[in-house]
Amino acid sequence: MNLIIEERGTYISLKSERLQFRLEGQPLKEVALRDLETLAILTSAASISVEAIRACAKFGVQIDLLDGMGDPYAKITSPYLVGTVTTRRAQMLAYLNEKGLEVAKHAVRARLRNQVNLLRYFGKYRREADPAAFAAIEEALPALANLEAELDTLRAPNVDAARDFILSVEGRGGVVYWGTVANLLPQDLGFPGRLGRGATDPVNACLNYGYGILYSQAAGALSTAGLEPFAGFLHTDRPGKPSLVLDFVEGFRAAVVDRAIVATLGRGWRPEFKDGKLEPPSRKRLAEVVLNRLEARDTHGGKRFRLKSIMVAQARSLALFLRDEGEYPVYVASW
């Protein structure tokens, strides 16, 4: 279970092996720790006891703290779940050779393939219902496939020697993909194209908030696999920038966040804003649709798993690949 706390004034405490949630004027709520996987706190006006934090660490429940833009600013988890050294040493060494280059290429390859499959998913029922949108999708698919073929031609000794080329492929893919998504969105949303942090239009504000939720989940998966979330390959290092998280989520953005947000907006839901920021009920709704999408099942390795579990499996595959102990296959969501 993924639990979201958005209500101001919530107090979280421990009773036996259950978390208790108190909010003035509301009935007392309890959740068994054995049933809980993550606790996401979306408000700065909540409090949690040290006893409750310790119990969450004991039961492997990760506590994610997110700001009003959906960006994770803290994660509380047990250090003993991530106390590995061999994997991180291999991760640092890989940056200097072709193995690190392969991880960077993997990020963009996974992004392109999942963008293709999401467009196919949204195009399934549009041939008759929306011919213009269907035509845009049909035009975009070969363009994205050609960009992956271009990526496959790249040869370089390490990622530093090839980053500009890889980012060029990623950027051109983004232009094609988001230009096509614009044709799938209701016109009243006024989608201006993909904009990052600080965007105030409904689509980008929702996407940015959803990506924040995804980053938090990815950071947990990478840490549990023994990897350093702040030492990436494609995305450059900068203090406070979780560059490996940004690399890793490229293969999950479309399958998790884009699919959930585009579908929710397409069904008529609209976010509410105050002073240019998403209102708390809208933030909670976005967190719910993204976390629910992570609970959806898909095929991976011939079996059905929750997307959240696939993310964990991919993080472990990355760790094995960096240690020369296994492959790091591209995960492509079903459509």
C-alpha positions as CSV (number, residue, x, y, z in Angstrom):
1,M,0.0,0.0,0.0
2,N,1.2,3.5,-0.8
3,L,-0.2,6.1,1.6
4,I,-0.5,9.8,0.8
5,I,-0.7,12.5,3.5
6,E,-1.8,15.8,2.2
7,E,-4.1,17.2,5.0
8,R,-2.5,20.0,7.0
9,G,-2.4,19.3,10.7
10,T,-2.0,15.6,10.4
11,Y,-0.1,13.9,13.3
12,I,1.4,10.5,12.6
13,S,2.2,8.3,15.6
14,L,2.8,4.6,16.4
15,K,0.6,2.1,18.3
16,S,2.0,-1.4,18.5
17,E,2.8,-2.2,14.8
18,R,0.3,0.2,13.3
19,L,0.6,3.9,12.3
20,Q,-2.1,6.2,13.6
21,F,-3.2,9.3,11.8
22,R,-4.8,12.0,13.8
23,L,-6.5,15.1,12.3
24,E,-8.7,17.4,14.2
25,G,-12.4,16.9,13.4
26,Q,-11.7,13.6,11.6
27,P,-12.0,10.0,12.9
28,L,-8.7,8.3,13.9
29,K,-7.2,6.2,11.2
30,E,-4.8,3.3,11.5
31,V,-2.7,1.3,9.0
32,A,-0.7,-1.8,9.8
33,L,3.0,-1.3,9.0
34,R,3.1,-4.8,7.3
35,D,0.6,-3.5,4.7
36,L,2.5,-0.3,3.9
37,E,5.3,0.2,1.4
38,T,5.7,4.0,1.1
39,L,4.4,6.9,3.1
40,A,4.3,10.1,1.0
41,I,3.9,13.4,2.9
42,L,2.8,16.2,0.6
43,T,2.3,19.0,3.2
44,S,4.8,20.8,5.4
45,A,2.2,21.2,8.1
46,A,2.2,17.6,9.2
47,S,4.3,15.9,12.0
48,I,5.5,12.4,12.7
49,S,6.9,10.9,15.8
50,V,10.4,9.5,16.1
51,E,8.8,6.2,17.2
52,A,6.8,6.1,14.0
53,I,9.9,6.8,11.9
54,R,11.9,4.1,13.6
55,A,9.1,1.6,13.1
56,C,8.9,2.5,9.4
57,A,12.6,1.9,9.0
58,K,12.3,-1.5,10.8
59,F,9.5,-2.6,8.4
60,G,11.1,-1.3,5.3
61,V,8.6,1.5,4.8
62,Q,10.1,4.4,2.9
63,I,9.0,7.9,3.9
64,D,9.0,10.4,1.1
65,L,8.7,14.2,1.7
66,L,7.7,16.3,-1.3
67,D,7.3,20.0,-1.8
68,G,4.4,21.8,-3.4
69,M,5.9,21.3,-6.9
70,G,6.1,17.5,-6.4
71,D,9.8,17.5,-6.0
72,P,11.2,15.1,-3.3
73,Y,13.4,17.0,-0.9
74,A,13.9,14.1,1.6
75,K,13.6,10.4,1.9
76,I,13.8,8.5,5.2
77,T,14.8,4.9,5.0
78,S,17.0,2.5,6.9
79,P,20.7,2.7,6.0
80,Y,21.1,-1.0,6.4
81,L,18.8,-1.6,3.4
82,V,21.4,0.2,1.2
83,G,24.7,-0.6,2.9
84,T,26.6,-2.0,-0.1
85,V,30.0,-0.9,-1.4
86,T,30.9,-3.2,-4.3
87,T,28.1,-1.9,-6.5
88,R,28.9,1.8,-5.9
89,R,32.6,1.2,-6.7
90,A,31.7,-0.4,-10.0
91,Q,29.3,2.4,-10.7
92,M,32.0,5.1,-10.3
93,L,34.5,3.2,-12.4
94,A,31.9,2.7,-15.2
95,Y,31.7,6.4,-15.8
96,L,35.2,6.3,-17.3
97,N,34.6,3.6,-19.8
98,E,32.2,2.2,-22.4
99,K,30.0,0.5,-19.8
100,G,28.9,4.0,-18.6
101,L,28.3,5.0,-22.2
102,E,26.0,2.0,-22.6
103,V,24.0,3.1,-19.5
104,A,23.6,6.5,-21.0
105,K,22.4,5.1,-24.4
106,H,20.1,2.7,-22.5
107,A,18.3,5.7,-20.9
108,V,17.5,7.3,-24.3
109,R,16.7,4.0,-26.0
110,A,14.3,3.1,-23.2
111,R,12.7,6.6,-23.4
112,L,12.2,6.4,-27.2
113,R,10.8,2.9,-27.2
114,N,8.3,3.7,-24.4
115,Q,7.3,6.9,-26.2
116,V,6.6,4.9,-29.3
117,N,4.5,2.3,-27.4
118,L,2.5,5.0,-25.5
119,L,1.6,6.7,-28.8
120,R,0.5,3.3,-30.1
121,Y,-1.6,2.8,-27.0
122,F,-3.3,6.2,-27.4
123,G,-3.7,5.6,-31.1
124,K,-5.6,2.3,-30.8
125,Y,-9.0,3.9,-30.9
126,R,-8.3,7.1,-32.8
127,R,-8.3,5.9,-36.4
128,E,-12.0,6.6,-36.7
129,A,-12.6,8.8,-33.7
130,D,-9.9,11.3,-34.4
131,P,-8.2,10.9,-37.8
132,A,-6.0,13.9,-37.4
133,A,-4.5,12.7,-34.1
134,F,-4.1,9.2,-35.6
135,A,-2.3,10.6,-38.6
136,A,0.1,12.5,-36.3
137,I,0.9,9.3,-34.4
138,E,1.5,7.4,-37.7
139,E,4.0,10.1,-38.7
140,A,5.8,10.2,-35.4
141,L,6.4,6.5,-35.0
142,P,9.0,6.0,-37.8
143,A,10.7,9.3,-36.8
144,L,11.2,8.0,-33.3
145,A,12.4,4.6,-34.6
146,N,14.9,6.4,-36.9
147,L,16.3,8.3,-33.9
148,E,17.0,5.0,-32.0
149,A,18.7,3.7,-35.1
150,E,20.9,6.8,-35.1
151,L,21.7,6.2,-31.5
152,D,22.9,2.6,-32.3
153,T,25.6,4.0,-34.7
154,L,27.3,5.8,-31.8
155,R,30.8,4.6,-30.9
156,A,32.9,6.4,-28.2
157,P,35.3,5.5,-25.4
158,N,33.1,7.0,-22.6
159,V,30.0,9.0,-22.0
160,D,31.8,12.4,-21.8
161,A,32.9,11.9,-25.4
162,A,29.4,11.2,-26.6
163,R,27.0,13.2,-24.3
164,D,26.3,15.9,-26.8
165,F,25.3,13.4,-29.5
166,I,23.1,11.4,-27.1
167,L,21.4,14.5,-25.8
168,S,20.8,15.7,-29.4
169,V,19.0,12.4,-30.1
170,E,17.0,12.7,-26.9
171,G,16.0,16.3,-27.7
172,R,14.9,15.7,-31.2
173,G,12.8,12.7,-29.9
174,G,11.2,15.0,-27.4
175,V,10.2,17.5,-30.1
176,V,8.5,14.7,-32.1
177,Y,6.9,13.0,-29.1
178,W,5.5,16.1,-27.4
179,G,4.3,17.6,-30.7
180,T,2.3,14.4,-31.2
181,V,1.0,14.4,-27.6
182,A,-0.3,18.0,-28.2
183,N,-2.7,16.5,-30.8
184,L,-4.1,14.1,-28.3
185,L,-4.8,16.6,-25.6
186,P,-8.1,18.6,-25.3
187,Q,-7.7,22.1,-26.9
188,D,-8.9,23.9,-23.8
189,L,-5.7,22.9,-22.0
190,G,-3.6,25.2,-24.2
191,F,-0.6,22.9,-24.1
192,P,2.4,25.0,-25.1
193,G,4.8,22.1,-25.5
194,R,7.0,20.5,-22.9
195,L,8.2,22.9,-20.2
196,G,10.2,22.0,-17.1
197,R,10.3,23.2,-13.5
198,G,8.2,26.3,-12.8
199,A,5.7,25.8,-15.7
200,T,2.2,27.1,-14.8
201,D,0.1,25.7,-17.6
202,P,-2.1,22.8,-16.5
203,V,-0.4,20.0,-18.6
204,N,3.2,20.8,-17.7
205,A,2.3,21.5,-14.0
206,C,0.7,18.1,-13.8
207,L,3.5,16.4,-15.6
208,N,6.2,18.0,-13.4
209,Y,4.3,17.1,-10.3
210,G,3.9,13.5,-11.5
211,Y,7.6,13.2,-12.3
212,G,8.4,14.3,-8.8
213,I,6.5,11.3,-7.5
214,L,8.3,9.1,-10.0
215,Y,11.7,10.5,-9.0
216,S,11.1,9.6,-5.4
217,Q,10.1,6.0,-6.3
218,A,13.1,5.6,-8.5
219,A,15.5,6.9,-5.9
220,G,14.2,4.3,-3.5
221,A,14.6,1.5,-6.0
222,L,18.2,2.6,-6.9
223,S,19.3,2.9,-3.3
224,T,17.9,-0.5,-2.4
225,A,19.9,-2.0,-5.3
226,G,23.0,-0.5,-3.8
227,L,23.4,2.3,-6.3
228,E,24.3,5.9,-5.7
229,P,21.3,8.0,-6.9
230,F,23.5,11.2,-7.4
231,A,26.1,9.6,-9.7
232,G,24.6,9.3,-13.1
233,F,25.9,8.9,-16.7
234,L,23.8,10.8,-19.2
235,H,22.8,13.6,-16.8
236,T,25.8,15.6,-15.5
237,D,26.7,15.9,-11.9
238,R,25.7,18.9,-9.9
239,P,25.3,19.3,-6.1
240,G,21.8,18.3,-5.1
241,K,21.0,16.8,-8.6
242,P,20.1,13.0,-8.5
243,S,21.6,12.4,-11.9
244,L,21.3,8.6,-11.9
245,V,17.6,9.0,-10.9
246,L,17.1,11.2,-14.0
247,D,18.9,8.6,-16.1
248,F,16.9,5.7,-14.7
249,V,13.4,7.2,-15.0
250,E,13.8,7.9,-18.7
251,G,12.4,4.4,-19.3
252,F,9.4,5.0,-17.0
253,R,8.3,8.5,-17.7
254,A,5.9,7.6,-20.6
255,A,4.7,4.4,-19.2
256,V,3.9,5.7,-15.7
257,V,3.4,9.5,-15.6
258,D,2.6,10.5,-19.2
259,R,0.0,7.8,-19.6
260,A,-1.6,8.5,-16.3
261,I,-1.7,12.3,-16.7
262,V,-2.8,12.4,-20.4
263,A,-5.5,9.9,-19.7
264,T,-6.8,11.8,-16.6
265,L,-6.9,15.1,-18.4
266,G,-8.5,13.5,-21.4
267,R,-11.3,12.3,-19.2
268,G,-12.1,15.9,-18.3
269,W,-10.4,16.4,-14.9
270,R,-8.7,19.8,-14.6
271,P,-6.3,20.9,-11.9
272,E,-6.9,23.9,-9.7
273,F,-4.3,26.6,-9.0
274,K,-3.8,29.3,-6.5
275,D,-1.1,31.9,-6.9
276,G,0.3,29.9,-9.8
277,K,0.7,26.6,-7.8
278,L,-1.4,23.5,-7.7
279,E,-4.0,23.4,-5.0
280,P,-3.6,20.6,-2.3
281,P,-6.6,18.6,-3.6
282,S,-5.1,18.6,-7.1
283,R,-1.7,17.6,-5.8
284,K,-3.3,14.7,-4.0
285,R,-5.3,13.6,-7.1
286,L,-2.1,13.6,-9.2
287,A,-0.2,11.6,-6.6
288,E,-3.0,9.1,-6.5
289,V,-3.1,8.6,-10.3
290,V,0.6,8.2,-10.5
291,L,0.9,5.8,-7.6
292,N,-2.1,3.8,-8.9
293,R,-0.3,3.5,-12.2
294,L,2.7,2.2,-10.4
295,E,0.5,-0.5,-8.9
296,A,-0.7,-1.6,-12.4
297,R,0.7,-4.9,-13.7
298,D,2.7,-5.4,-16.8
299,T,4.7,-8.2,-18.3
300,H,8.4,-8.4,-17.5
301,G,10.6,-11.4,-18.1
302,G,7.6,-13.4,-19.2
303,K,5.7,-12.8,-15.9
304,R,3.2,-10.2,-14.6
305,F,4.5,-7.7,-12.1
306,R,3.4,-4.4,-10.7
307,L,5.2,-1.5,-12.5
308,K,6.7,-0.5,-9.1
309,S,8.2,-4.0,-8.8
310,I,9.5,-3.8,-12.4
311,M,11.3,-0.6,-11.5
312,V,13.0,-2.4,-8.6
313,A,14.0,-5.3,-10.9
314,Q,15.4,-2.8,-13.4
315,A,17.5,-1.1,-10.7
316,R,18.9,-4.5,-9.7
317,S,19.6,-5.4,-13.3
318,L,21.5,-2.1,-13.6
319,A,23.6,-3.0,-10.6
320,L,24.4,-6.4,-12.0
321,F,25.3,-4.9,-15.3
322,L,27.7,-2.5,-13.7
323,R,29.4,-5.3,-11.7
324,D,29.7,-7.4,-14.9
325,E,27.3,-10.0,-13.5
326,G,24.3,-9.7,-15.8
327,E,22.4,-7.9,-18.6
328,Y,20.5,-4.6,-18.3
329,P,17.6,-5.1,-20.8
330,V,15.4,-2.3,-21.9
331,Y,11.9,-2.5,-20.3
332,V,9.2,-1.6,-22.7
333,A,5.6,-1.2,-21.4
334,S,2.8,-3.0,-23.1
335,W,0.3,-1.1,-25.2
